[in-house]
Amino acid sequence: MAWTNIANGDNTGDILNKINGIGAYLASATEIIENYQIPTSAWVNDSTYTDFPYKADIPFSACTPNHIPYVHFGIDQEISGSYIGATSGDGKVSIWSDKKESFIIPYILLFEGSDNI
């Protein structure tokens, strides 16, 4: 499922269908990791993103390059603007940061597919 926007002119039924579609998509997560601790030592120098020079690979055995990862950062990380990501790979989810810091990621979800939500 590709992300869908609620647009001006959508009636109540259209909006409800879109919300239900998003809920069904979120419920389709195939794998979940909860409360993952990122140690400071997980961050390595990386040149993928100029403004985010550190990358951490999170081991996730069920992950493949065909998964769509969703990383739910904690509130402190969300509002800091210091973190971006994520991409999926064989056995890992990768995230990027502008600093090396240890923290807990409340949860990481994997979805089947190759489109961003």
C-alpha positions as CSV (number, residue, x, y, z in Angstrom):
1,M,0.0,0.0,0.0
2,A,1.3,3.4,-0.8
3,W,0.7,6.3,1.5
4,T,-2.6,8.1,0.9
5,N,-3.5,11.6,1.9
6,I,-6.8,12.9,3.1
7,A,-7.7,15.7,0.7
8,N,-10.0,18.6,0.7
9,G,-13.4,17.5,-0.6
10,D,-13.1,13.9,0.8
11,N,-16.4,13.0,2.4
12,T,-16.7,11.2,5.8
13,G,-16.8,7.8,4.1
14,D,-13.7,8.5,2.0
15,I,-11.8,9.6,5.1
16,L,-12.9,6.5,7.1
17,N,-11.9,4.2,4.3
18,K,-8.4,5.8,4.2
19,I,-8.0,5.6,8.0
20,N,-9.1,1.9,8.0
21,G,-6.7,1.2,5.1
22,I,-3.8,2.7,7.1
23,G,-4.8,0.7,10.2
24,A,-5.0,-2.5,8.2
25,Y,-1.5,-1.8,6.7
26,L,0.0,-1.2,10.2
27,A,-1.6,-4.4,11.4
28,S,0.1,-6.2,8.6
29,A,3.6,-5.8,10.1
30,T,5.3,-9.1,9.7
31,E,8.0,-8.7,12.4
32,I,8.5,-6.5,15.4
33,I,11.4,-5.7,17.7
34,E,10.6,-4.0,21.0
35,N,12.8,-1.9,23.3
36,Y,16.0,-2.3,21.3
37,Q,19.0,-0.8,23.0
38,I,21.4,1.0,20.6
39,P,24.8,1.1,22.2
40,T,27.1,3.9,21.4
41,S,29.5,1.4,19.9
42,A,27.0,0.5,17.2
43,W,27.6,3.9,15.4
44,V,30.1,3.9,12.6
45,N,31.3,6.6,10.3
46,D,29.2,6.6,7.1
47,S,29.0,8.9,4.1
48,T,25.5,8.1,2.9
49,Y,24.0,11.3,4.3
50,T,26.2,14.4,4.7
51,D,24.2,15.8,7.7
52,F,24.0,12.4,9.4
53,P,27.6,11.0,9.3
54,Y,26.9,8.0,11.6
55,K,25.2,4.7,10.8
56,A,24.0,1.9,13.0
57,D,22.9,-1.5,11.8
58,I,20.3,-3.1,14.0
59,P,20.4,-6.9,13.8
60,F,17.0,-8.2,12.6
61,S,17.3,-11.8,11.4
62,A,13.9,-11.9,9.6
63,C,14.7,-8.7,7.6
64,T,15.4,-8.7,3.9
65,P,16.0,-5.9,1.4
66,N,12.3,-6.3,0.3
67,H,11.0,-5.3,3.7
68,I,9.8,-1.7,4.5
69,P,11.1,-0.9,8.0
70,Y,9.5,1.6,10.3
71,V,11.6,2.7,13.3
72,H,9.6,4.4,16.0
73,F,12.2,6.5,17.8
74,G,11.7,7.6,21.4
75,I,10.3,11.1,22.0
76,D,13.7,12.6,22.9
77,Q,15.2,11.2,19.6
78,E,12.2,12.3,17.6
79,I,12.3,15.9,18.7
80,S,16.1,16.2,18.5
81,G,16.2,16.0,14.7
82,S,19.4,14.0,15.0
83,Y,18.1,10.7,13.6
84,I,16.9,9.5,10.2
85,G,16.3,6.1,8.6
86,A,15.6,3.5,8.0
87,T,16.5,1.0,5.3
88,S,16.3,-2.7,5.2
89,G,19.0,-5.2,4.3
90,D,19.8,-8.9,4.8
91,G,19.4,-9.4,8.5
92,K,19.5,-5.8,9.4
93,V,17.7,-2.4,9.6
94,S,20.0,0.6,9.2
95,I,19.5,4.1,10.7
96,W,21.6,7.3,10.6
97,S,22.4,10.0,13.1
98,D,24.4,13.2,13.5
99,K,25.8,12.0,16.9
100,K,26.9,8.8,18.6
101,E,24.5,8.1,21.4
102,S,23.1,5.1,23.3
103,F,19.3,5.0,23.6
104,I,16.3,2.6,23.4
105,I,14.1,2.3,20.3
106,P,10.6,1.5,21.5
107,Y,9.8,-0.6,18.5
108,I,10.8,-1.4,14.9
109,L,8.2,-2.9,12.5
110,L,8.8,-4.7,9.2
111,F,6.3,-4.7,6.4
112,E,6.3,-6.7,3.2
113,G,6.8,-4.8,0.0
114,S,9.1,-2.2,-1.6
115,D,7.2,1.0,-1.5
116,N,7.5,3.7,1.2
117,I,4.5,4.3,3.3
